[in-house]
């Protein structure tokens, strides 16, 4: 992984880049039924600076979390988190949480069930602020 790619995950702690790399390896090996989404904080772009502090304070504990579509993917991701974070038990490092939410796939888009939120890009970015 390139240094530029690593730096985008540094805000989530030193192990997040390793975890994202391991997830990509498992996605490339077709081990996941549906690729996990996350860390969730990387899915948002705040377009107005005035909202940054509010959004960070409300979503702080969720920004480093991942979303998965099914229990099999949840278990595989849990194993990867355990693998990457196994040596951090004595340090104050926040391990990512896993949110289980059914992804609905329709016409090349990913929809989150019951939320009315969708994306059409592969990086699943949502913008926050007046546009």
Protein Blocks (a to p, Z undefined) as FASTA:
>chain_A
ZZklmmmmmmnojklmmmmmmmmmmmmnomafbdceddfklmpccfbfklmmmmmmmmmm
mmmpccdfbfklmmmmmmmmmmmmmmmmmpccddddddddddddeehiacdehklpacfb
fnopaceddZZ
